[in-house]
Each structure stands twice: as C-alpha cells, then as structure tokens.
Amino acid sequence: MAIAQAKVSRARRDKRRSHHHLRAAAICECPNCHQMRLVHTVCPNCGFYKGRQVIKTKD
C-alpha cells in the first residue's frame, strides 16, 4: 500500500492545478457558407473542408 511522503499544502496543490482549466472552443467562419464551425473540421452545414465538398448534405 502506498504511503504519502509528506502532506502537500493547499498552495502547492493549487499551483499544480492552475493549468487544469477549460478553454473556449476555437471556431471560425466557413468560407463557403459563412456559418460558424469548429477549426480543422468539416462544416456541418455545407459539408465543405479546405475548399472541396467532403460530405453530402441535404441542401
């Protein structure tokens, strides 16, 4: 069974956790349909990625 070496203070623990926050999703405008989409993903509205149609949509 593991045994703790020494108690970690709240300050040291919280300094370690300072980078554990969430970041806002990176979104950009689709150059084809001008809807907002996630970066480096296929546009769910028109199906275009890097200037060509990758998936077919109902439109």
Sequence and secondary structure as in RCSB ss.txt:
>XXXX:A:sequence
MAIAQAKVSRARRDKRRSHHHLRAAAICECPNCHQMRLVHTVCPNCGFYKGRQVIKTKD
>XXXX:A:secstr
    SS   HHHHHHHGGG       EEE TTT  EEETTS  TTT EETTEE S    
